[in-house]
Amino acid sequence: MIDAIMHIVISCLLLLGTFFIFSSAVGINRFPGVFTRLHAATKAPTLGIISILIGAFLYLFGTQHIVSGKLLLAILFIFLSSPVAGHMLSRAAHKSGIKPYLRHRKDEYEEYINKKEDR
Amino acid sequence: MNEVLQVAEKILTITTSICMIGIAISLILLIYRVMVGPTNPDRATALDVIGVCLMAIAALMAIILVTTKLNDVILLIAILSFIGTLALAKYIETGVIIDRNDD
């Protein structure tokens, strides 16, 4: 019985992860501009891949009684590295001259750079 | 009792197939964005998510084949995708990846 429940839980985790990765791909295709695309590209796939990897970890733990430390390490690494990559990409996009779409607000990062150069 | 387990295993098999198809469709969408992306940061962003899709495919393949040998592959794809994204971001930002100025 516990094996059957484990299989159902793993199926739910895999479907959840696939949903998040697919919605991220749709968001990357549909959003306008680089910064909104980064919004879709850094948060949703992180949650999706973490739930898929937790599903794989539970499957190996349930069927073969293996605690895979590499999968846990991969989850931790993705959790740490994905925001850093998104930050680097957004900074690179801003410095390469792409202006973000801001409705009523000012570009605060631009002001910060100008203030730092004045000093 | 055994029938319940068999039904659950069948559900898991169907679910892995559905997930493979969904991730394949997202790979096609991302490759479209890599090809026609208006600017270079768009392409770098889509390549970052393509790395995530490859990791998901490796994890699903580990479930289908019931093997532990693909865990190294998942970890390696994670590290290489992160380093590749950082290198692309630095290249877009400054034009060089390794700057030799010591100031």
Backbone of each chain as ProteinMPNN parsed JSONL, in Angstrom:
{"seq_chain_A": "MIDAIMHIVISCLLLLGTFFIFSSAVGINRFPGVFTRLHAATKAPTLGIISILIGAFLYLFGTQHIVSGKLLLAILFIFLSSPVAGHMLSRAAHKSGIKPYLRHRKDEYEEYINKKEDR", "coords_chain_A": {"N_chain_A": [[0.829, -1.211, 0.0], [1.913, 1.203, 0.832], [3.783, 1.526, -1.124], [2.202, 1.958, -3.371], [1.027, 4.434, -2.734], [3.329, 5.965, -2.707], [4.06, 5.861, -5.413], [1.947, 7.312, -6.544], [2.332, 9.81, -5.379], [4.82, 10.466, -6.472], [4.088, 10.663, -9.167], [2.4, 12.914, -9.06], [4.297, 14.876, -8.309], [5.989, 14.868, -10.556], [4.224, 15.709, -12.57], [3.619, 18.273, -11.639], [6.154, 19.538, -11.783], [6.617, 19.398, -14.558], [4.521, 20.992, -15.451], [5.321, 23.508, -14.446], [7.751, 23.95, -15.811], [6.882, 23.93, -18.444], [5.117, 26.105, -18.44], [6.942, 28.095, -18.007], [8.392, 28.009, -20.398], [6.412, 28.804, -22.191], [6.009, 31.375, -21.189], [8.493, 32.548, -21.754], [8.278, 32.69, -24.462], [6.133, 34.432, -24.808], [6.242, 36.819, -23.292], [7.014, 40.358, -23.429], [10.153, 41.799, -24.173], [13.422, 41.72, -22.527], [13.628, 41.716, -19.725], [11.191, 41.035, -18.574], [11.06, 38.505, -19.623], [13.174, 37.293, -18.291], [12.07, 37.236, -15.801], [10.215, 35.175, -16.15], [11.996, 33.165, -16.647], [13.703, 32.495, -14.562], [12.477, 31.889, -12.119], [10.194, 30.093, -12.231], [11.204, 27.664, -13.593], [13.038, 26.796, -11.688], [11.548, 25.91, -9.44], [10.135, 23.915, -10.811], [12.147, 22.099, -11.708], [13.194, 21.347, -9.288], [11.057, 19.991, -8.094], [10.792, 17.862, -9.876], [13.262, 16.586, -9.568], [13.066, 15.862, -6.886], [11.044, 14.018, -7.154], [12.378, 12.018, -8.665], [14.313, 11.331, -6.793], [12.705, 10.288, -4.713], [11.637, 8.122, -6.076], [13.886, 6.483, -6.583], [14.559, 6.029, -3.941], [12.315, 4.663, -3.031], [12.047, 2.352, -4.659], [14.553, 1.119, -4.901], [15.834, 1.507, -2.535], [17.835, 3.439, -2.194], [19.638, 6.162, -1.042], [20.187, 8.919, -2.693], [22.776, 10.959, -2.701], [23.809, 12.632, -4.595], [21.684, 13.626, -6.085], [20.398, 15.175, -4.152], [22.399, 17.038, -3.754], [22.436, 18.191, -6.284], [19.91, 19.422, -6.271], [20.289, 21.335, -4.237], [22.328, 22.832, -5.42], [21.108, 23.864, -7.743], [19.16, 25.387, -6.533], [20.741, 27.328, -5.372], [22.16, 28.442, -7.531], [20.548, 29.359, -9.602], [19.223, 31.929, -9.086], [21.508, 33.54, -9.07], [22.466, 33.326, -11.679], [20.316, 34.49, -13.034], [20.471, 37.1, -12.06], [22.988, 37.928, -13.015], [22.47, 37.817, -15.758], [20.461, 39.747, -16.031], [21.814, 42.063, -15.284], [23.764, 42.127, -17.278], [22.14, 42.483, -19.517], [21.06, 45.005, -18.977], [23.373, 46.567, -18.982], [24.176, 46.272, -21.594], [22.611, 47.973, -22.951], [19.844, 47.715, -23.208], [16.691, 48.969, -22.54], [14.508, 48.816, -19.774], [10.941, 48.189, -19.682], [9.113, 50.527, -18.153], [6.352, 51.68, -16.494], [5.351, 54.005, -14.981], [7.449, 54.548, -13.419], [10.843, 55.507, -12.456], [14.062, 54.627, -13.824], [15.761, 53.053, -11.605], [18.165, 51.715, -11.296], [19.731, 52.763, -13.289], [19.96, 55.428, -12.355], [21.422, 54.895, -10.052], [23.849, 53.954, -11.091], [24.709, 56.27, -12.416], [25.023, 57.999, -10.252], [27.092, 56.757, -8.931], [29.124, 57.067, -10.741], [29.473, 59.81, -10.749], [30.605, 60.357, -8.352]], "CA_chain_A": [[0.0, 0.0, 0.0], [2.762, 2.396, 0.914], [4.422, 1.683, -2.432], [1.236, 2.566, -4.295], [0.922, 5.862, -2.394], [4.593, 6.578, -3.152], [4.008, 6.05, -6.865], [1.009, 8.399, -6.859], [2.976, 11.079, -4.993], [5.855, 10.755, -7.476], [3.398, 11.123, -10.378], [1.967, 14.296, -8.842], [5.467, 15.752, -8.337], [6.464, 14.994, -11.936], [3.29, 16.547, -13.324], [3.797, 19.653, -11.172], [7.389, 20.053, -12.355], [6.438, 19.602, -15.997], [3.655, 22.158, -15.634], [6.054, 24.755, -14.235], [8.734, 24.15, -16.88], [6.157, 24.265, -19.669], [4.61, 27.48, -18.36], [8.092, 28.981, -18.184], [8.708, 28.082, -21.832], [5.385, 29.649, -22.81], [6.271, 32.743, -20.771], [9.641, 33.068, -22.491], [7.85, 33.026, -25.816], [5.032, 35.383, -24.898], [6.491, 38.102, -22.646], [7.787, 41.315, -24.223], [11.357, 42.364, -23.584], [14.321, 40.781, -21.863], [13.518, 41.653, -18.263], [10.018, 40.222, -18.252], [11.398, 37.113, -19.938], [13.987, 36.778, -17.177], [11.101, 36.964, -14.742], [9.667, 33.838, -16.358], [13.012, 32.15, -16.886], [14.536, 32.147, -13.414], [11.763, 31.417, -10.927], [9.359, 28.909, -12.438], [11.929, 26.419, -13.841], [13.704, 26.328, -10.47], [10.583, 25.09, -8.704], [9.809, 22.736, -11.597], [13.214, 21.083, -11.72], [13.358, 20.827, -7.931], [10.051, 18.957, -7.813], [11.092, 16.661, -10.677], [14.386, 15.868, -8.954], [12.573, 15.223, -5.66], [10.339, 12.821, -7.601], [13.359, 10.98, -8.999], [14.928, 10.89, -5.534], [11.751, 9.422, -3.998], [11.491, 6.868, -6.811], [15.05, 5.626, -6.291], [14.498, 5.639, -2.524], [11.239, 3.715, -2.787], [12.158, 1.072, -5.346], [15.855, 0.463, -4.736], [16.33, 1.835, -1.199], [19.09, 4.175, -2.333], [19.573, 7.594, -0.756], [21.125, 9.464, -3.659], [23.269, 12.256, -2.266], [24.084, 13.501, -5.745], [20.454, 14.338, -6.444], [20.189, 16.23, -3.151], [23.392, 18.072, -4.039], [21.979, 18.91, -7.478], [18.805, 20.294, -5.859], [20.869, 22.47, -3.512], [23.101, 23.662, -6.348], [20.172, 24.615, -8.591], [18.513, 26.374, -5.672], [21.653, 28.446, -5.139], [22.794, 29.036, -8.71], [19.611, 29.941, -10.564], [19.082, 33.385, -8.911], [22.753, 34.224, -9.437], [22.501, 33.4, -13.135], [19.339, 35.48, -13.454], [20.984, 38.434, -11.729], [24.058, 38.252, -13.966], [21.896, 38.068, -17.082], [19.739, 41.017, -16.069], [22.803, 43.138, -15.274], [24.372, 42.18, -18.607], [21.175, 43.056, -20.457], [20.949, 46.439, -18.715], [24.588, 47.267, -19.389], [24.342, 46.253, -23.045], [21.858, 49.056, -23.551], [18.411, 47.472, -23.349], [15.988, 49.702, -21.492], [13.315, 48.103, -19.325], [9.661, 48.861, -19.866], [8.619, 50.975, -16.857], [5.17, 52.469, -16.866], [5.379, 55.342, -14.386], [8.565, 54.699, -12.496], [12.122, 55.823, -13.056], [15.011, 53.524, -13.855], [16.565, 53.328, -10.41], [19.521, 51.193, -11.462], [20.441, 53.767, -14.096], [20.312, 56.533, -11.454], [22.474, 54.424, -9.146], [25.126, 53.934, -11.822], [25.127, 57.654, -12.653], [25.486, 58.57, -8.994], [28.381, 56.176, -8.595], [30.135, 57.625, -11.623], [29.703, 61.197, -10.382], [31.418, 60.452, -7.146]], "C_chain_A": [[0.859, 1.256, 0.0], [3.49, 2.627, -0.403], [3.486, 2.36, -3.427], [1.102, 4.064, -4.025], [2.165, 6.616, -2.859], [4.555, 6.837, -4.654], [3.078, 7.205, -7.235], [1.639, 9.748, -6.528], [4.041, 11.462, -6.013], [5.214, 11.255, -8.768], [2.955, 12.571, -10.24], [3.15, 15.254, -8.918], [5.96, 15.952, -9.765], [5.543, 15.883, -12.75], [3.426, 18.013, -12.936], [5.044, 20.282, -11.804], [7.262, 20.318, -13.835], [5.567, 20.81, -16.277], [4.453, 23.445, -15.477], [7.057, 25.003, -15.348], [8.034, 24.551, -18.173], [5.633, 25.695, -19.615], [5.749, 28.478, -18.484], [8.449, 29.123, -19.659], [7.691, 28.955, -22.557], [5.619, 31.108, -22.456], [7.436, 33.348, -21.518], [9.241, 33.427, -23.909], [6.873, 34.18, -25.87], [5.342, 36.747, -24.29], [7.241, 39.039, -23.571], [9.039, 41.766, -23.483], [12.143, 41.376, -22.749], [13.979, 40.623, -20.395], [12.282, 40.881, -17.83], [10.271, 38.756, -18.57], [12.261, 36.504, -18.844], [13.11, 36.444, -15.984], [10.527, 35.561, -14.879], [10.744, 32.774, -16.363], [13.775, 31.745, -15.646], [13.751, 31.575, -12.247], [11.014, 30.121, -11.17], [10.164, 27.635, -12.733], [12.66, 25.905, -12.609], [12.777, 25.428, -9.655], [10.262, 23.811, -9.461], [10.878, 21.676, -11.524], [13.423, 20.534, -10.316], [12.296, 19.773, -7.648], [10.298, 17.711, -8.651], [12.233, 15.872, -10.05], [13.976, 15.219, -7.636], [11.778, 13.958, -6.017], [11.295, 11.695, -7.945], [14.02, 10.427, -7.747], [14.003, 9.932, -4.778], [11.583, 8.084, -4.719], [12.659, 5.934, -6.525], [15.026, 5.154, -4.845], [13.433, 4.571, -2.296], [11.45, 2.366, -3.432], [13.473, 0.36, -5.06], [16.495, 0.732, -3.383], [17.713, 2.483, -1.257], [18.83, 5.621, -1.947], [20.637, 8.25, -1.617], [21.552, 10.853, -3.229], [23.52, 13.197, -3.414], [22.851, 14.274, -6.153], [20.168, 15.453, -5.447], [21.152, 17.388, -3.386], [22.984, 18.898, -5.261], [20.84, 19.866, -7.134], [19.34, 21.532, -5.164], [21.588, 23.415, -4.463], [22.187, 24.492, -7.238], [19.523, 25.725, -7.785], [19.411, 27.576, -5.435], [22.026, 29.167, -6.424], [21.807, 29.739, -9.634], [19.378, 31.444, -10.348], [20.325, 34.152, -9.292], [22.832, 34.392, -10.942], [21.507, 34.442, -13.641], [19.799, 36.897, -13.199], [22.068, 38.864, -12.7], [23.481, 38.589, -15.332], [21.18, 39.408, -17.13], [20.71, 42.187, -16.057], [23.458, 43.286, -16.639], [23.434, 42.822, -19.61], [21.068, 44.559, -20.25], [22.188, 47.173, -19.197], [24.804, 47.224, -20.886], [23.36, 47.182, -23.73], [20.382, 48.81, -23.755], [17.694, 48.157, -22.198], [14.742, 48.93, -21.063], [12.063, 48.915, -19.559], [9.112, 49.21, -18.5], [7.478, 51.933, -17.119], [5.272, 53.888, -16.305], [6.624, 55.579, -13.543], [9.831, 55.073, -13.237], [13.018, 54.602, -13.005], [16.007, 53.715, -12.717], [17.982, 52.807, -10.546], [20.371, 52.162, -12.277], [20.885, 54.934, -13.212], [21.45, 56.144, -10.521], [23.815, 54.42, -9.84], [25.634, 55.353, -12.039], [25.684, 58.299, -11.401], [26.86, 58.039, -8.61], [29.473, 56.737, -9.48], [30.444, 59.071, -11.278], [30.674, 61.32, -9.215], [32.911, 60.319, -7.438]], "O_chain_A": [[0.591, 2.225, -0.711], [3.784, 3.765, -0.767], [3.899, 3.21, -4.216], [1.068, 4.869, -4.955], [2.079, 7.746, -3.339], [4.967, 7.901, -5.117], [3.385, 7.988, -8.134], [1.505, 10.708, -7.286], [4.163, 12.631, -6.382], [5.736, 12.174, -9.399], [3.105, 13.366, -11.168], [3.04, 16.324, -9.516], [6.31, 17.067, -10.151], [6.007, 16.715, -13.529], [3.359, 18.896, -13.791], [4.999, 21.41, -12.295], [7.739, 21.34, -14.329], [5.822, 21.567, -17.213], [4.295, 24.373, -16.27], [7.21, 26.14, -15.795], [8.525, 25.405, -18.912], [5.689, 26.419, -20.61], [5.56, 29.579, -19.001], [8.77, 30.218, -20.123], [8.051, 29.747, -23.428], [5.454, 31.988, -23.302], [7.396, 34.522, -21.886], [9.792, 34.357, -24.498], [6.79, 34.855, -26.896], [4.767, 37.747, -24.72], [8.021, 38.588, -24.41], [8.982, 42.079, -22.293], [11.627, 40.345, -22.318], [14.033, 39.513, -19.865], [12.316, 40.155, -16.836], [9.768, 37.868, -17.882], [12.101, 35.331, -18.505], [13.372, 35.491, -15.25], [10.364, 34.841, -13.894], [10.458, 31.603, -16.113], [14.451, 30.717, -15.673], [14.318, 30.832, -11.446], [11.169, 29.158, -10.419], [9.837, 26.591, -12.169], [12.883, 24.701, -12.488], [13.159, 24.336, -9.236], [10.129, 22.746, -8.858], [10.586, 20.5, -11.309], [13.792, 19.37, -10.162], [12.597, 18.756, -7.023], [10.04, 16.601, -8.184], [12.191, 14.642, -10.001], [14.474, 14.146, -7.294], [11.822, 12.962, -5.296], [11.064, 10.545, -7.569], [14.262, 9.225, -7.636], [14.444, 8.903, -4.268], [11.41, 7.044, -4.083], [12.466, 4.748, -6.258], [15.418, 4.026, -4.545], [13.615, 3.676, -1.47], [11.091, 1.339, -2.856], [13.508, -0.869, -4.984], [17.589, 0.238, -3.11], [18.622, 2.142, -0.499], [17.903, 6.244, -2.465], [21.83, 8.162, -1.327], [20.796, 11.814, -3.367], [23.457, 14.415, -3.252], [22.943, 15.443, -6.526], [19.75, 16.545, -5.833], [20.79, 18.555, -3.243], [23.152, 20.118, -5.292], [20.799, 20.989, -7.637], [18.909, 22.648, -5.454], [21.482, 24.636, -4.342], [22.443, 25.674, -7.469], [19.351, 26.846, -8.263], [18.933, 28.704, -5.311], [22.193, 30.386, -6.414], [22.202, 30.634, -10.381], [19.337, 32.186, -11.329], [20.238, 35.279, -9.779], [23.211, 35.453, -11.438], [21.811, 35.192, -14.569], [19.556, 37.794, -14.006], [22.086, 40.006, -13.16], [23.935, 39.525, -15.991], [21.262, 40.128, -18.125], [20.48, 43.192, -16.73], [23.686, 44.398, -17.114], [23.861, 43.608, -20.455], [20.992, 45.315, -21.219], [22.088, 48.266, -19.754], [25.542, 48.053, -21.418], [23.274, 47.191, -24.958], [19.714, 49.609, -24.41], [18.036, 47.96, -21.032], [13.998, 48.441, -21.914], [12.096, 50.144, -19.627], [8.69, 48.326, -17.755], [7.622, 52.89, -17.88], [5.28, 54.859, -17.062], [6.829, 56.672, -13.016], [9.907, 54.979, -14.462], [12.772, 53.663, -12.247], [16.982, 54.454, -12.854], [18.91, 53.383, -9.978], [21.555, 52.361, -12.005], [22.029, 55.383, -13.294], [22.332, 56.953, -10.231], [24.818, 54.833, -9.257], [26.823, 55.626, -11.873], [26.667, 59.038, -11.447], [27.685, 58.757, -8.046], [30.616, 56.877, -9.046], [31.569, 59.523, -11.492], [31.452, 62.269, -9.122], [33.728, 60.379, -6.518]]}, "seq_chain_B": "MNEVLQVAEKILTITTSICMIGIAISLILLIYRVMVGPTNPDRATALDVIGVCLMAIAALMAIILVTTKLNDVILLIAILSFIGTLALAKYIETGVIIDRNDD", "coords_chain_B": {"N_chain_B": [[-4.439, -6.154, -2.991], [-2.074, -6.304, -4.396], [-2.975, -5.581, -6.853], [-3.549, -2.879, -6.634], [-0.999, -1.783, -6.446], [-0.063, -2.423, -8.963], [-1.733, -0.865, -10.578], [-0.929, 1.666, -9.717], [1.729, 1.689, -10.578], [1.305, 1.626, -13.3], [0.06, 4.084, -13.663], [2.225, 5.733, -13.03], [3.968, 5.13, -15.145], [2.522, 6.107, -17.363], [2.445, 8.788, -16.624], [5.158, 9.562, -16.697], [5.583, 9.4, -19.45], [3.859, 11.422, -20.357], [5.081, 13.637, -19.166], [7.566, 13.627, -20.456], [6.713, 14.272, -23.05], [5.641, 16.837, -22.625], [7.932, 18.267, -21.796], [9.454, 18.034, -24.068], [7.957, 19.568, -25.844], [8.282, 22.071, -24.617], [11.015, 22.362, -25.017], [11.087, 22.688, -27.796], [9.739, 25.151, -28.053], [11.585, 26.779, -26.675], [13.845, 26.54, -28.282], [12.939, 27.799, -30.536], [12.838, 30.423, -29.5], [15.556, 30.815, -29.032], [16.498, 30.868, -31.64], [15.129, 33.023, -32.963], [15.304, 35.109, -31.187], [15.172, 38.546, -30.307], [17.324, 39.993, -29.182], [20.668, 39.459, -27.852], [20.767, 38.837, -24.976], [18.21, 37.67, -24.677], [18.559, 35.252, -26.012], [20.525, 34.072, -24.395], [19.09, 33.752, -22.023], [17.098, 31.906, -22.832], [18.749, 29.759, -23.399], [19.668, 29.137, -20.865], [17.334, 28.096, -19.704], [17.013, 25.919, -21.347], [19.036, 24.256, -20.424], [17.909, 23.54, -17.949], [15.734, 22.064, -18.884], [17.063, 19.918, -20.036], [18.127, 18.722, -17.772], [15.757, 17.899, -16.561], [14.892, 16.0, -18.417], [16.909, 14.095, -18.128], [16.414, 13.26, -15.497], [13.83, 12.172, -15.728], [14.436, 10.099, -17.476], [16.03, 8.567, -15.822], [14.081, 7.633, -14.107], [12.514, 6.125, -15.871], [14.294, 4.151, -16.811], [15.066, 2.993, -14.438], [17.573, 3.445, -12.982], [20.635, 4.425, -11.327], [22.688, 5.677, -12.478], [22.436, 8.004, -13.876], [22.492, 10.155, -12.218], [24.892, 11.494, -11.832], [25.042, 12.706, -14.291], [22.965, 14.575, -14.155], [23.88, 16.326, -12.143], [26.241, 17.25, -13.349], [25.261, 18.524, -15.665], [23.881, 20.591, -14.428], [25.986, 22.108, -13.229], [27.577, 22.776, -15.476], [25.764, 24.204, -17.026], [25.271, 26.409, -15.411], [27.844, 27.616, -15.327], [28.184, 28.155, -18.044], [26.121, 29.982, -18.472], [26.995, 32.104, -16.878], [29.376, 32.779, -18.224], [28.375, 33.579, -20.717], [26.868, 35.786, -19.888], [28.858, 37.514, -18.92], [30.237, 37.89, -21.275], [28.35, 39.222, -22.856], [28.12, 41.508, -21.34], [30.671, 42.848, -21.14], [32.17, 42.232, -23.386], [34.467, 40.77, -23.262], [35.561, 37.694, -21.74], [37.487, 36.891, -19.874], [39.031, 39.306, -18.183], [42.057, 41.051, -18.26], [42.978, 43.18, -16.851], [44.469, 44.578, -14.01], [43.541, 46.46, -12.281]], "CA_chain_B": [[-3.325, -5.297, -2.594], [-1.101, -6.265, -5.479], [-3.566, -4.891, -8.001], [-3.4, -1.436, -6.406], [0.38, -1.427, -6.792], [0.077, -2.484, -10.425], [-2.392, 0.326, -11.135], [-0.083, 2.835, -9.421], [2.891, 1.657, -11.47], [0.855, 1.996, -14.64], [-0.128, 5.544, -13.639], [3.549, 6.375, -13.079], [4.5, 4.989, -16.509], [1.827, 7.063, -18.244], [2.838, 10.139, -16.226], [6.497, 9.88, -17.221], [5.462, 9.674, -20.887], [3.255, 12.752, -20.522], [6.076, 14.644, -18.799], [8.535, 13.679, -21.558], [6.124, 15.018, -24.176], [5.542, 18.253, -22.248], [9.242, 18.909, -21.789], [9.886, 18.131, -25.462], [7.287, 20.741, -26.435], [8.918, 23.29, -24.123], [12.314, 22.498, -25.692], [10.866, 23.254, -29.134], [9.444, 26.582, -27.875], [12.797, 27.493, -26.283], [14.754, 26.604, -29.423], [12.411, 28.881, -31.374], [13.268, 31.689, -28.922], [17.002, 30.948, -29.246], [16.786, 31.206, -33.033], [14.623, 34.305, -33.429], [15.335, 36.099, -30.119], [15.594, 39.821, -30.903], [18.629, 40.427, -28.687], [21.486, 38.359, -27.343], [20.341, 38.363, -23.656], [17.085, 36.746, -24.854], [19.087, 33.924, -26.37], [21.198, 33.502, -23.22], [18.033, 33.332, -21.101], [16.479, 30.673, -23.316], [19.73, 28.668, -23.259], [19.656, 28.757, -19.449], [16.177, 27.231, -19.445], [17.241, 24.656, -22.059], [19.782, 23.406, -19.486], [16.942, 22.988, -16.979], [14.947, 21.034, -19.573], [17.909, 18.725, -20.194], [18.171, 18.047, -16.465], [14.476, 17.222, -16.337], [14.852, 14.808, -19.264], [17.784, 13.088, -17.52], [15.748, 12.705, -14.307], [12.74, 11.297, -16.178], [15.047, 8.898, -18.036], [16.46, 7.739, -14.69], [12.892, 6.943, -13.592], [12.063, 5.124, -16.844], [15.252, 3.044, -16.894], [15.339, 2.54, -13.064], [19.011, 3.386, -12.804], [21.207, 5.531, -10.561], [23.885, 6.158, -13.163], [22.195, 9.304, -14.498], [22.545, 11.237, -11.232], [26.084, 12.284, -12.156], [24.74, 13.518, -15.474], [22.138, 15.712, -13.718], [24.74, 17.276, -11.423], [27.175, 17.871, -14.292], [24.535, 19.479, -16.512], [23.593, 21.767, -13.602], [27.184, 22.932, -13.066], [28.023, 23.323, -16.764], [24.797, 25.21, -17.473], [25.505, 27.623, -14.614], [29.074, 28.275, -15.767], [27.942, 28.68, -19.375], [25.307, 31.197, -18.384], [27.83, 33.192, -16.36], [30.299, 33.204, -19.269], [27.608, 34.331, -21.706], [26.479, 37.075, -19.324], [30.041, 38.377, -18.907], [30.572, 38.257, -22.655], [27.396, 40.25, -23.308], [28.289, 42.733, -20.565], [31.903, 43.588, -21.375], [32.822, 41.902, -24.643], [35.501, 39.765, -23.005], [35.175, 36.826, -20.63], [38.546, 37.012, -18.865], [39.691, 40.596, -18.348], [43.392, 40.939, -17.688], [43.381, 44.403, -16.151], [44.612, 44.279, -12.593], [43.124, 47.564, -11.427]], "C_chain_B": [[-2.324, -5.164, -3.731], [-1.643, -5.509, -6.689], [-3.424, -3.377, -7.867], [-2.006, -0.986, -6.81], [0.576, -1.432, -8.31], [-0.558, -1.268, -11.087], [-1.528, 1.562, -10.921], [1.134, 2.855, -10.328], [2.507, 2.047, -12.892], [0.647, 3.508, -14.737], [1.213, 6.256, -13.748], [4.151, 6.283, -14.471], [3.861, 5.997, -17.457], [2.271, 8.487, -17.925], [4.216, 10.508, -16.748], [6.438, 10.154, -18.712], [4.902, 11.064, -21.132], [4.283, 13.84, -20.227], [7.139, 14.77, -19.877], [7.986, 14.509, -22.715], [6.052, 16.506, -23.859], [6.877, 18.944, -22.289], [9.805, 18.999, -23.199], [9.251, 19.338, -26.141], [7.934, 22.021, -25.93], [10.3, 23.473, -24.734], [12.141, 23.102, -27.075], [10.592, 24.753, -29.044], [10.719, 27.358, -27.561], [13.77, 27.592, -27.446], [14.277, 27.646, -30.422], [12.881, 30.239, -30.843], [14.773, 31.887, -29.112], [17.287, 31.375, -30.679], [16.338, 32.616, -33.386], [14.712, 35.402, -32.379], [15.849, 37.439, -30.611], [16.977, 40.255, -30.446], [19.382, 39.23, -28.131], [21.121, 37.928, -25.918], [19.109, 37.458, -23.7], [17.586, 35.341, -25.125], [19.76, 33.271, -25.166], [20.184, 32.995, -22.202], [17.414, 32.015, -21.529], [17.441, 29.506, -23.195], [19.808, 28.198, -21.816], [18.506, 27.802, -19.164], [16.301, 25.916, -20.2], [18.07, 23.706, -21.19], [18.873, 22.764, -18.455], [16.128, 21.868, -17.612], [15.773, 19.76, -19.753], [18.018, 17.965, -18.875], [16.887, 17.285, -16.201], [14.385, 15.952, -17.17], [15.732, 13.713, -18.674], [17.114, 12.449, -16.303], [14.609, 11.773, -14.711], [13.297, 9.995, -16.764], [15.542, 7.98, -16.934], [15.268, 7.002, -14.093], [12.453, 5.849, -14.552], [12.988, 3.906, -16.834], [15.551, 2.415, -15.548], [16.837, 2.35, -12.863], [19.482, 4.57, -11.97], [22.374, 6.174, -11.287], [23.687, 7.527, -13.795], [22.263, 10.452, -13.505], [23.768, 12.125, -11.448], [25.8, 13.222, -13.315], [23.942, 14.755, -15.073], [23.009, 16.766, -13.045], [25.672, 18.002, -12.383], [26.469, 18.873, -15.193], [24.218, 20.741, -15.723], [24.809, 22.677, -13.534], [27.588, 23.574, -14.386], [27.069, 24.394, -17.274], [24.992, 26.518, -16.717], [26.736, 28.366, -15.102], [28.901, 28.871, -17.16], [27.128, 29.953, -19.358], [26.133, 32.368, -17.878], [28.778, 33.71, -17.433], [29.577, 34.018, -20.329], [27.248, 35.714, -21.185], [27.675, 38.019, -19.3], [30.415, 38.811, -20.309], [29.638, 39.336, -23.177], [27.686, 41.579, -22.623], [29.514, 43.524, -21.009], [32.547, 43.302, -22.717], [33.966, 40.93, -24.495], [35.027, 38.912, -21.833], [36.195, 36.92, -19.507], [39.23, 38.35, -19.093], [40.998, 40.588, -17.576], [43.87, 42.228, -17.048], [43.404, 44.138, -14.65], [44.098, 45.39, -11.702], [41.803, 47.26, -10.754]], "O_chain_B": [[-1.798, -4.084, -4.002], [-0.896, -4.887, -7.443], [-3.205, -2.677, -8.855], [-1.841, 0.059, -7.439], [1.271, -0.583, -8.869], [-0.006, -0.704, -12.032], [-1.399, 2.402, -11.811], [1.534, 3.918, -10.802], [3.27, 2.706, -13.598], [0.999, 4.136, -15.736], [1.34, 7.252, -14.46], [4.774, 7.235, -14.942], [4.543, 6.653, -18.245], [2.455, 9.302, -18.829], [4.429, 11.636, -17.194], [7.147, 11.029, -19.209], [5.388, 11.8, -21.991], [4.358, 14.842, -20.939], [7.576, 15.877, -20.19], [8.691, 15.34, -23.288], [6.362, 17.343, -24.707], [6.975, 20.078, -22.756], [10.551, 19.928, -23.508], [9.902, 20.045, -26.911], [8.125, 22.961, -26.701], [10.729, 24.605, -24.953], [12.946, 23.934, -27.495], [11.122, 25.538, -29.83], [10.936, 28.448, -28.092], [14.451, 28.606, -27.596], [15.085, 28.302, -31.08], [13.274, 31.108, -31.621], [15.22, 33.013, -29.329], [18.209, 32.155, -30.922], [17.082, 33.346, -34.041], [14.255, 36.518, -32.624], [16.882, 37.477, -31.28], [17.733, 40.825, -31.232], [18.828, 38.144, -27.96], [21.159, 36.728, -25.648], [18.968, 36.573, -22.856], [17.103, 34.368, -24.546], [19.597, 32.073, -24.931], [20.38, 31.946, -21.59], [17.221, 31.114, -20.713], [17.019, 28.382, -22.921], [19.991, 27.009, -21.557], [18.683, 26.808, -18.46], [15.763, 24.899, -19.761], [17.845, 22.496, -21.207], [19.034, 21.591, -18.119], [15.859, 20.849, -16.976], [15.247, 18.654, -19.636], [18.003, 16.734, -18.851], [16.911, 16.168, -15.684], [13.866, 14.939, -16.702], [15.366, 12.538, -18.705], [17.226, 11.241, -16.095], [14.434, 10.709, -14.116], [12.716, 8.926, -16.581], [15.489, 6.758, -17.072], [15.411, 5.873, -13.623], [12.063, 4.764, -14.119], [12.522, 2.767, -16.846], [16.231, 1.39, -15.5], [17.308, 1.242, -12.607], [18.81, 5.6, -11.911], [22.986, 7.111, -10.774], [24.659, 8.158, -14.21], [22.109, 11.609, -13.895], [23.704, 13.342, -11.275], [26.246, 14.369, -13.334], [24.193, 15.851, -15.574], [22.893, 17.956, -13.339], [25.88, 19.209, -12.263], [27.002, 19.949, -15.463], [24.273, 21.843, -16.27], [24.693, 23.882, -13.754], [27.905, 24.762, -14.432], [27.498, 25.376, -17.881], [24.895, 27.6, -17.295], [26.705, 29.584, -15.278], [29.405, 29.96, -17.437], [27.392, 30.887, -20.115], [26.002, 33.487, -18.372], [28.977, 34.918, -17.559], [30.096, 35.032, -20.795], [27.307, 36.698, -21.922], [27.534, 39.198, -19.622], [30.854, 39.94, -20.526], [30.076, 40.26, -23.862], [27.528, 42.644, -23.221], [29.423, 44.731, -21.233], [33.403, 44.072, -23.153], [34.401, 40.326, -25.475], [34.198, 39.345, -21.033], [35.832, 37.016, -18.335], [39.937, 38.521, -20.087], [41.056, 40.184, -16.414], [45.053, 42.357, -16.732], [42.476, 43.549, -14.095], [44.201, 45.287, -10.479], [41.294, 48.083, -9.993]]}, "name": "protein", "num_of_chains": 2, "seq": "MIDAIMHIVISCLLLLGTFFIFSSAVGINRFPGVFTRLHAATKAPTLGIISILIGAFLYLFGTQHIVSGKLLLAILFIFLSSPVAGHMLSRAAHKSGIKPYLRHRKDEYEEYINKKEDRMNEVLQVAEKILTITTSICMIGIAISLILLIYRVMVGPTNPDRATALDVIGVCLMAIAALMAIILVTTKLNDVILLIAILSFIGTLALAKYIETGVIIDRNDD"}
